[in-house]
């Protein structure tokens, strides 16, 4: 059975879920993989996978707004055009909107499909009766659900009533050859003006409130004048950038912080290498939270100690006290304490970094996840 993966987010679009899907599906052996994703343009081959585009923009994930319903119809028709090329099982990037479009494509004859669950979309769906009903329809109809973390599986079971046997956990992975301690980050340190003897904190990711960049800035303000001197570089872009830049001025750390915007994919290993500590004190923001946090694995593979928020799936990405430190992302004092602890102890930083890389190599490779995904896909023959 071939696979048609339907997903809103797929590289080159930026997003952790897209990176997860690309890195797993391009490594599948056996089934042919075709991807249908948001965008415009001709079919292309990307890392051995055929990628087609269809317009997926709409005002909401639901069906009550005419434009949203038209989106689902448009995507379901595109799904059926691709599926005519052979016996194909649908894999959906998440329940809404992709999973619902898959359900429509299967109507009136049901066909097996697999649906991914990343965690944060569960909270968004729970804010609306319409979305909650539609997501439940998709989850209940799936042949299998794939969660990116034990936390996501727990939420499906406790808040959505999904049986444990129907949910399979496949953690994100990392390319430990690409992200490794031998990468030279000196050019990036020079680019942001780090002086000899200074410690550099690095954050990499979309500038959303749940990531905790604002709390990191407030923690840095508490540490101004500390020894060693601490600088902070924020790699990424997003809706919070303007407010974060203003906050850096307000709390008096604008001279210690550099906002470098979204980095080219090729530059990411060097940005991790440039830092002494990877920092992302994420927290739950209303219904929004971090589903896992691939960036913590990339930092660990690079041999860097990490500081993360004790929220969502991050407690699985960071082994507290072993590969990094977990903190309350709403507590500026605890974040500052964690930074001081690592800044003042180079041996501790090195120990955490070594353990982090070993953990990635032992348990968080893309090939391991792809093998599990392949077994799950092949098991659908018996459904």
Order of alpha helices (4+ residues) and beta strands (2+ residues): beta-alpha-beta-beta-beta-alpha-beta-alpha-beta-alpha-alpha-beta-alpha-beta-alpha-beta-alpha-beta-alpha-beta-alpha-beta-alpha-beta-alpha-beta-alpha-alpha-alpha
